[in-house]
């Protein structure tokens, strides 16, 4: 599918600006961004649930911009699953096929196929309100896939589930969506989920595309300080100078903690800077250290594994840090999203890419 130059205004205020998106068959693009950045609006425009002000939408080589939602060849999965609670699983999956006028025999064949594919056979006759969150999610997926759409749009499909289940289902979704000849667009605010399910990310800020690419590219090469913070880098600094690194107006400095080595205070072999451990706590997959570097007047976060650290570290301990030059990166500073949205400036962030 392809969307070109999509724009949307509400009461004269633009919430989506000239957005392009292309997803190949078998591809999955995740649309990411903070709340209010226009993710759901983008999905609704592609689905045809509301009209776009400018631009066009193409599905399987066909311009569907003027077609209503049910004629676009697009399947939808919503966060709340929007299933019919009083109907059983089979009837929920068949719903779109009945609407589309499929013959009874073809309906049955397709529903049985989906029940099998999604491991729902034993639940086929169960009412949807007697299913778990994960099971409902699979029914919603089966229902959306039933009429064999060319494009599948998923709006926060895992948001209502607990973390462990979300992680499992994200892996499952990744395998399903990439095996098929569907083009999928997934809206999420969760970078981990986007990185698991999608092969491409599109990051929105205030209705504009800020950066796109595979998840690892956004994490490794954020185009500006805002993106660096959005993808979870904790050490992004502003000011005239940071740690002796002079910054131009509109520049920020990013310290990559993955390139910083933590040594004990008495380790003097390598050029290093003195630091104090303020706090040490476990976090998912490792440890998080809050560290103060008095010589630089900087506080930083280091994340890593216990085995990378001197033994027996405690909060309050002195340390030494090895900080190679390559651990510092200058990044353009982005305007706060509100300033950008209200300024009416045409400043696509890709322009900042080097
Ligand atoms: P996201 O999905 O990223 O949270 P949305 O696409 O829901 O963002 O919203 C983008 C912007 O458009 C927000 O500022 C929101 O308040 C505004 N908006 C969304 N729908 C409407 C509407 N029907 N009328 C007016 N403003 C809307």
Boltz pocket constraint, residues with backbone or C-beta under 6 A from the ligand:
constraints:
  - pocket:
      binder: B
      contacts: [[A, 10], [A, 11], [A, 15], [A, 33], [A, 34], [A, 35], [A, 36], [A, 37], [A, 38], [A, 39], [A, 40], [A, 41], [A, 42]]
      max_distance: 6.0
